[in-house]
Amino acid sequence: MKTCVAIIGGGPAGLLLSQILHIAGIDTVVLERRSRDHVEGRIRAGVLENGTQSLLRRASVGERMDREGLIHGGFSIAHRGGMHRIDLMTLTGRNVMVYGQTEVTRDLYAARDTMGGVVLHDVEDVAVHDLRSDKPHITFNHAGEAHRLDCDFIAGCDGFHGPSRQSIPRESRREFERVYPFGWLGVLSETAPVDDELVYAGHENGFALCSMRNPRLSRYYIQCRSDENIADWSDDRFWTVLRERLPVDLAARLETGPSIEKSVAPLRSYVCETMRYGRLFLAGDAAHIVPPTGAKGLNLAASDIHYLSEALIQWYGSGNSSGIDGYADRALSRVWKTERFSWWMTSLLHSFPKNSPFEQRMQTAELDYLTESQAAMTALAENYVGLPY
């Protein structure tokens, strides 16, 4: 087999890159280790930055998003028993959209089907070769047979545990990580959202988030131990704890019901500063992880794809290599700014078990300042709607 760009990973990052390159006339093959049903069924966050929305439209996958997505011109921070709205439109002139990553993935699959894109599922034993040459290739097993895929470039969009980053020699990787001493317990329920917009709640007993997927599908999170046993959390216990962490008026409006999905996610910040090694380029979770506070994971992957697709289109169009040579620096500049924002928002709203009384007072003072200062709210809003590409 032969293609221009081999893409490892059939999640939204890999599919979006394949879609954009296809529109530009550049052939791709996507290799995915999971089944299509598994990839399309994964429950993930769903707040899209303004730039991500525009990128999906340019990739011809924005029609259903624009029809069904929920435009949000702001969100609220619950603090000291009150609600403080961050008016994104007034502060920045831009909005965000609630549209689940699951739906984005389905839209991308539908587009690849329509265009005849090559996406191979249930691929095993993926290995990359000759990355420092101008003729890299990938070997893998599919449907019980061994295959070789020759290509010009390889895009590693295969997540934190995929083979792409691991194929870069350790001495060529510079990695940074912070593991947080808590996780998020999330519940999906067929109930009306408690508010028209997202609510981030800081409480002495722990963080809470009220989100939604559509007008009859809600997504709620509470801070918990990172090693929490999901079997210990009945629906009743979850709703009780969530109510305790919300302002009284908001808690009184909370509609409860059976959970249709429940999971615990640990929180971590991670960056691999080597986003290019020879003809291999890393994008999305293969290169960086952000805590979910602020909903930046999918959006950060989308910005990587913006930079990488531009670079590859430039190379195939004119032979100019400046884009691919500068990809890592351009991407990492935005990655670190986004990591900073996600770290800051996580530090602001969560209860840290080892914080001293002084540190607890500083956290409260920071929230007080944020909710009273136009300048502070503007800085938050600019980051929330998404930094420019």
N, C-alpha and C positions, 0 to 999 in steps of 0.2 A: 504494500500500500504506500501511497505517496500523497502528500498534501503540502500546502504552504505553511500553515500554522497548526500545529498539533496542540490541542487544549486538554489538559488533564483536569477533570472535574466538571460534572454536569449540573452544578447548582446554578444559582442566578448569575454569578460572576462569569463562569465559563460560557453559559448560554448567551449572555448579553454580548460578550466579546465575539462569539461565533456569529451572532446576528448582525452586529455592526460591520464586521469584516465581510460577511456575505454580501451585504448591500453595497459595499465598496468593490465587489468583484474579486475578493480574496478567498480562496478555498480554505476550509478548515475541517478537521475531524475532532469530535469531542469524545473522550473516553471517560466513562463513569463506572465506578465499582459497584454501585447500588442499582436496584431495579428502578424503572421509571416510576412505578407506583410509590415506592419508598420516598424518592426525591420529591415528588409532587405532594406527598402527604405530610411532609415535615412542618410542624407548627413553629413559626418564627415571628419576630416582631414585625410591625407594619407601619412605621412612621417614615414617610418619604420626604427628604429634603426637597427644596425647590429645584435644585440642580439635578437631582435624580429623576424627578418628574420630567424635566426637559430632555434628559438623556434617553429615557424610555420612549418619549414621543419621537425623537429623532431616529430611534431604532425601529420605528413602526410597530411598537407594542404598547401604545398608550391609549388606544381607543376604549377598552373596557375599564381601564384605570380612571379615565376622565368621566366615564359614565357612572361608575359605581363607587369610586373613591370618595372619602369624606374630607372636604376641605376644612382645615382648622386654621383660623386666624389668630389663635392664641392657646395658652394652656394655663393651668393654675398651680400654685404652690400652696399647700396647706401648712400653716405654721402658727403656733400659739393659739390653736383653736379657731383660726380664721382662714379665709381663702383670699389669696392674692393673685390676681390675673396678670399674666405677662402677655401684653397685646402685641403680637408679632407684626401684624399689619401696620399698626401705628408706629412702632419702633423701627421697623426695617422695610416696610412696603412689600414684604413677601410672606408666604404662608407655608405650611406643611400639609401633607395629605396622609390620612390613615387609609392604608391599602396593604393588606397582608402580604408578607414575603411569599407565602404559599400561592397567592393569586398572581404575583409577579412571575413566579416560576412557571405556573400553568400557562400564562400568556406567552412567555418565551418559548415553551415547548410547542405551543400551537403555531407560533410563527415559524419555528424551525421545520415543523411538519409541512407547512404550506410552501416553504421555499425549498424543500427537499434537502434540508441540512442533515449531515451524517452525525448521529449521536449513538454510540455503542454503549449498551448497559451491561451490567454484570461482568465487567472486565476485571481480570485478576492478574496478579504478579507483574504490575506495571514497573518498568525500569527504564531510566533514561541513559543515553550513551552519547559520548563525543560532544559534550556541551561546549567545549572550548574550540571546536572546529566549526567550519561553515556548513557542515553536513551532519547535524545531530540526528538521532533517531530514537525511537521508543520500541521496546519489545513488551509484549503482553500476551495473555491467554484470553481467548474469547470463544465461547461455545465449544469448549473442549479442544481447541486448536491453538497452536502458537502462531503469533503474528509479529511482523515488523512494520513500523510506520516511519517512513523517511519524511523529513520536513526541513524547512528553512529555520523555523523558530519553534520553541515550546513555551506555552503559557501554563504555569502551575497555578491552577485555580481550585486545588483539591483540598483545601481546608488545613487546619492545624495538624492533623494526624496523617496527611497524605505523603506520598513519596517525594514530591518535588523538592521541598525545602531540605529534606534529609539527604538528597543527592548532592547538595552543595557541601564540599569539604568543611569540616568543623572549623578549621583554621581560617576559612574564608567567610565565616558567619560571625556577626556581632549581634548578640541577642540580649534583650532587656525584658525583665518581667517583674510584675508585682502581683502576688496572690492575695486576695482580700479575705479577711477572717469571717466571711459570711456568704450566703447565697440568696437566691430568690426562689421562693415557692410560688409557682404560678398555677392559676386555675382558669380554665375556659368554660364558660357557662352560657346557656341559651336564655339570657336574661337581658333586659334593657340596661344600657349603660347608666351609671349613677349620675353622670354629668354629660353635657354636650361635647366637652373637650377633655383632654387628659388632665389628671390631677396627680401631682407628685406630693406625697405627704412625708414630712419629717416629724418624727415622734420620738420621745425618749426611750420607748420600747422597741423602736425599729422603724425602718422605712416601709412605705406602702405606695403602690401605683394603681390607679384606676384608669384602664384603657378600654378599647373596644375594637371589634372587627367590622361590625355593621350595626344598624339600629336594634338588632335583636341578638347580638352575639358580643359578650363582654369578656375582657381579659383583665384579670386582677393579679397582683403580685404582693407578697409581703416578704420582708427580710427574715431570714432564718439562718440556722447553722448550715455551713456548707456540707456537712455530713448528715444532714437531716434524713431520717427514714420516712419516706413518703407514706408508708403504711400507718404511721402514727398520726396522720392528719386526716381525720374525717372531714366531710364537707362542713358539718356544723362547727367544728373547731376552727376551720379556716375562716368562715364568715364571722365568727365571734371575735377573732383576733383582728381581722380587717376593720370591723366596726370600731374597735377600741383605738385604732390608729388614725381615724378620720375625724374631722370636726363633727360636732353633734348634729348640726343641720344636714350635713351630707350623709352621715351614717343613717339618719332617719329615712332617707330616700332610697337606700340600698335595696335593690331587689335581689333576693337569693334564690338558688335552685340547685339541682344536681349538677356536679361538674361533669363535663364530657371529656376533659383532659386535665391531668394534674402532673406536675413535674418539678424537680428541683434543679436549678442551674447554679453552679459555682461562679464566682466573679473573679476576673483576672484581667490584667493589662499586660500586653506582650507586643514587642516589636522586633522583627529581624531586619536589621539595617541593610542586609544584602538582598535587595529585591531584584538584582540581576546578576547572573553568573554565566558568562559566555552568551550562548543563544537561549538560555533559560530565563524567563521573567516570572516573578512571583506576583500574585494579585490576591486581594481579599484575605480571608483567614489564614491562608498559607503564609502570609507575611506579617499579619498583625491581628491582635484580638483587643477589643475594648469591652469594658463592663457595659451592660445594657442600659445603664442610666443615661438618658439623652438620646437613645435609639440611633446609634451611629454605625453599627456593624455593617448592615447592607449598604448604607450610604457611603461608607468609606470604601467598600469594595467597588461600588459604582464609579467613584472618582478614580480609582486605580485603572479601571477599564477605560475610562475616558482618556487618560494619559497614554495608556498602552495602545489603544486602538488608533489614536492620532499618530503615534510614533510609527506603527506598522504601516498604516495607510501612506504616510509620507515616504517610508522606505520603498514600498512597492510602486508608488507613483513616480518617484523621481530618483530613487537610489540614494537619497539623502539620509545619512545615518545619525544626524544630530538628535533626532527624536528618541531613537532607541538608546543612544549613548547617554542621554540625559533623563531617561525614564525614571530611574531609581531616585535621583535627586529631586525631581519634580514631585513624584508621588510621596516620598518621605517627608518633604516639607509640609504637606497637608496632613499626612498621617500623624506627625508629632503634635501639630496644633489640635487635631481632633482627639488624640490621646489625652492631651492636657485638659480639654474640656470635659471629657468623660470621667477622668480622674477627679477633677474639681467637683463636678456635680455629684459623683459618688461620695466624695469626702464630705460634702455639704449636707447631704440628706440622710445618711446612714448612721446608725449607732455603732460605734467602735468599742468592743469590749474592754480594751486596755486604755481608753482615753482617760486622762486625769480630769479632775474637776475643772482645772484651768482650760484644758482643751475643749471640754464640753461647753464652757462659757464662750469660748472663741467661736465655736460652731454656731451657737445661738446668736451671737453678735453678727456673724457673717450673714445669717438669714435675715436678721433685722435690717441690716444695711441694704441687702439686696432688695427687699420689699419696700424700702423707703427711698431708694436712689434711682432716679431716671437713668443716670449714666450706667449704673450697675445692671439694671434691667435691659438696657440697650445692648451691652456686651453679651449678656446671656442670650438675648434674642438673636443677635447676629450669628452666634455659634449654633443655636438650635435650628434655625432655618437652613444653615449650611454655609460654610465659607466658600468663596468663589473658587472655581477651578483655575 
